[in-house]
């Protein structure tokens, strides 16, 4: 869990600086990113956004899919999302010595605002996209993309529902 969470902050061979379990989480995250980036279903979602958001369409789709996972969490987990979120924050705090500086910066905000739980609502995703838009130094319009989620909600949700079971199968085969 920790390695998966910090993977975007661990560049290149730095993964070998971590214990085996965390390193495996980093590797799994990278494999999932690659699988997702090249999957034909996620390409449909990205293509819908690409004219307006260009290279940020993939980031936006990832966040939309986070919403659908959170919104429908009970379909994928026996643990309620509120409980899962609390457990995730607890584990991350317990492993704080392994968290990169960038994670140390935003984790308190994530916990305080309970991002994992708030991803279940469109408003929560809107806040996440708006915050991300401000952290990116290039013009990106990600703060406007919640309107596209609302407009094409059913199409994005259908694509997520087709994609996610395939992602689960892929992740389970990772060793």
C-alpha angles and dihedrals in degrees: 000000000000094000092048090050097049098037096105089057096049111080128204117314093358085097087080089065089072133077116268096261094051092043090053090052090052091050092048091051091051091049091049091049091051093046091048094045092055101037116117093224094054087046089062090054093046093047090058090057102033098090091060103028103030112186092006093064091092093052091049093049090051089056093045089052089049086057094052091047092050093042092052097030094133089064090061105032139038088212114084114244093242090056093043091051093051091047092049092052090048093052092047091052091048089054096042092127088068097047117108118238094259091056091048087056099054103026095083090053091046092053095042092051093035094227095182092058094039092055086076091074129063088230090055091051089047090056091048093050092046092051092047091049090058093050094054112086096210127072105270113151090215088140087067095050096088086074089058090050090054093045095049099026097132094048093050091045092050090051091048091050090053095043104042099064088052090050091051090053090048093049092048090056092055114111 
